[in-house]
């Protein structure tokens, strides 16, 4: 149980961040049902409530997505009990379908929608402003600027919700949600209402004839809300008798007060901001000649007051930009530019190294991406189709030697028996014995697609590689006596193009793939050195993007990578869609059994709920099959070769398919045996420059593993081409 939330000592102070303060405010207000989907920076609201839920008789759940969580809270509210739902700003987009109509039906028990915006996009794909959703939906909105306001506004929001019979939004931003402050608490009112549903179909059933009437009711409630905002204790005028007035909300207001001379200006702090408190502003504006608006993101306040005062400065005529977040320095710089503040003497900042986000050591997503990037390719022959015509040999010799001479070809047509033939080329073995056998180091194997290349200057024609090859795929040039071996014509083998019987195919086309992405830890696969993920739009969007590319006619195989939690959140409709429409897409579900990016919350596949109770495990493979996917493969990404085999199979498959890459997040399991690198290391760079393990670095002499970072996954040992990585004894 979270002791901070459980303390019931009215008048005392706690150190809480904004999310915890919202949770405390909800508990003090007697909330009985809480629901959410994890999303930074809002995650800690539900987590904090869940920690204390059993102590206060609160039902708390992690829902599969934001619209479901809002619908759960709405159902509780319709039954007369107080409920809260929390989400990040982009989660409100998911919940919007329910939220817009919920404004029409209204609520019975108080319902608070806590939304955390993310200026500067610390962990989000956009920085939309929730205040504009309030306008769009006609839902009242509070804008908290510190943890104390977050608590007090949440309490008040429940009261306003029940008076107006409307849901109410409490808005935080990242710095408010995660910033800690001294918060005065009040008495906890343990929710004990009996749930009773009033079967008023004229209110709850939104068919057109009812909805038009409820829309009128909503507009009446909005007018009533005007009275509340203009009387609200959260809209505060500080009249210092100055000609310049500063109007602000949220944390930007407090930044301004921290860097400016408070006595130089008059101040208007807006906390209950929608509907806009016009009467409060008019009283303030009548006493100042110029107004400067300090608000993060969009110019909501500025646009609301331009018609009420002739001299307003804001986004369009100061340095107070609507892109990114405010800091004290940003606000100071804007006021220096206006000649209203002295430039501060800034000390030289510390020269800190950059720390871009990376996948953790031992992250199974890295292992899968590496396998996807390094699928070996080779020309394969179907003996049932091959007629021994040797067109492939002629095509190869013309491409490579500019002559029709099969003896100079890198492919060989071989008669198996009186009725069967086969064309043989290099099979790109995982640990190619030909490369190991070469005494001159003339043969090298690509770590990306496993093809073999020959350095003619080093090759002396000794033939050791020919003896080592199990397939008879290597020969010597009849004139130069240098080794001839297939290199797949850099992914476009002419033998495949010219085969008259279509007996030849290129297996494992490592370069012929597009990888669409999604929201989660695995999005970091777009970064170097993996460079795998190529799109990131919204939760579940990668699957449908992949379908669109496939049906548009892209020639490459399209993979859509998605996490297990994101799959449950928004991926299932997309998967059903590709099954229904027969899209040639492979959906890769990266199943690490947790919502790792937001703090390891449970998923429907984990077998635990928000309260830590055991519950039914929802098996992803069964879900995929039930949605119509016939081709489902499950792999352990730590077994790189097993994963490559599955990928190669999918590359040749036409139609919708699923690969489930299953391995728990390493932060949830016991650390494995650490690895060490032997002195024989030649710094080839595969473990760092291609695999990208953050626990490994390259010195002037060899690669080294940091034992404090190594989590013992062993993938580096598996992929090392020179076998110089071992378990540490």
Number of C-alpha atoms within 10 A of each C-alpha: 13 14 10 16 23 18 15 15 12 11 11 13 14 17 15 25 24 33 32 27 33 34 30 29 28 30 27 23 26 23 32 26 26 30 30 32 27 30 23 22 27 31 22 24 28 27 25 21 32 24 18 22 25 13 12 18 15 21 17 25 21 23 23 20 23 28 24 20 23 31 18 21 28 29 18 25 28 24 19 21 26 31 31 34 28 32 31 27 27 24 23 23 16 20 18 17 11 16 23 16 16 20 23 26 25 27 28 24 29 31 34 32 25 29 25 30 31 28 22 17 15 14 17 20 14 16 21 19 21 26 25 15 20 19 15 10 16 22 27 30 30 29 25 29 26 26 27 25 23 30 31 23 28 31 22 19 28 28 19 21 24 20 17 21 21 28 31 30 29 26 27 32 29 23 22 25 31 20 14 19 17 14 22 18 22 19 15 20 14 16 18 14 14 9 15 12 14 12 11 8 10 14 17 19 13 17 11 9 10 16 18 13 15 21 15 12 16 22 14 12 20 19 12 14 23 18 13 18 25 19 14 17 12 19 18 16 17 15 15 16 13 15 14 20 26 22 24 24 23 24 24 21 23 16 20 23 16 13 16 17 12 13 13 15 22 22 25 23 21 28 25 25 24 25 23 21 23 16 14 18 22 13 11 21 23 10 16 21 14 16 26 22 24 28 24 26 23 18 20 18 21 21 13 13 19 13 10 14 15 12 15 21 17 20 21 12 11 15 17 26 21 17 15 15 22 23 15 16 15 17 24 23 20 16 21 15 14 12 10 16 17 14 13 11 6 7 6 6 6 6 6 6 6 6 6 7 9 18 18 19 19 25 23 26 27 25 26 25 22 26 26 26 21 23 26 26 25 23 24 19 21 15 18 12 15 23 17 18 14 19 14 26 25 23 25 29 21 17 16 13 12 12 14 15 14 19 15 23 26 27 28 22 20 15 15 12 8 6 11 15 20 23 26 20 23 25 21 21 18 16 13 21 17 22 22 15 17 20 14 14 13 18 22 17 19 12 18 18 22 22 25 21 17 19 14 15 9 13 18 16 19 15 18 15 24 22 15 17 18 14 12 15 19 24 22 19 16 11 7 10 15 20 24 21 22 24 21 21 13 11 19 12 21 19 28 21 14 16 18 15 13 14 18 24 18 20 19 25 23 22 18 12 17 21 24 28 31 27 24 20 19 24 22 21 22 18 16 13 14 19 15 24 22 16 20 18 14 18 24 26 21 28 31 20 19 29 26 16 19 21 13 9 8 13 11 15 23 25 28 27 33 30 30 26 30 24 25 22 22 21 24 17 16 21 28 19 18 26 21 13 13 18 22 22 30 29 29 27 23 25 26 24 22 21 23 21 15 17 14 15 21 20 25 22 19 22 16 16 18 22 18 12 8 11 12 11 12 14 12 18 17 11 15 22 16 11 18 17 21 14 16 19 17 17 21 18 25 24 16 21 19 14 25 22 16 18 24 18 13 23 24 14 15 14 17 25 26 24 24 23 25 20 17 18 19 18 14 12 9 9 13 14 15 19 23 22 20 14 12 12 17 12 17 14 18 16 23 18 14 17 23 23 25 17 18 22 17 15 9 6 11 16 21 19 18 14 14 8 15 22 22 21 20 19 22 26 19 15 22 17 18 14 14 15 25 16 13 11 7
